[in-house]
């Protein structure tokens, strides 16, 4: 009996969906805000990948340490 009542409640809730005002626009804003940091990370990763390729290709690349948190600053040539 309890399972039948629970099933009926779920079915009823799914059948009577009410969209509150602004729901669609709120969802769009959340989607846009969520995409922002991901795009920012991609923009930051591109130069990091380029620096890594340059250091790897350089004859002295093995001499340049990469301790955690050091970032690209250690590879700068002072310009």
Rosetta blueprint (number, residue, H / E / L):
1 X L
2 X H
3 X H
4 X H
5 X H
6 X H
7 X H
8 X H
9 X H
10 X H
11 X H
12 X H
13 X H
14 X H
15 X H
16 X L
17 X L
18 X L
19 X L
20 X L
21 X L
22 X L
23 X H
24 X H
25 X H
26 X H
27 X H
28 X H
29 X H
30 X H
31 X H
32 X H
33 X H
34 X H
35 X H
36 X H
37 X H
38 X H
39 X H
40 X H
41 X H
42 X H
43 X H
44 X H
45 X H
46 X H
47 X H
48 X H
49 X H
50 X H
51 X H
52 X H
53 X H
54 X H
55 X H
56 X H
57 X H
58 X L
59 X L
60 X L
61 X H
62 X H
63 X H
64 X L
65 X L
66 X L
67 X L
68 X L
69 X L
70 X L
71 X H
72 X H
73 X H
74 X H
75 X H
76 X L
77 X L
78 X L
79 X L
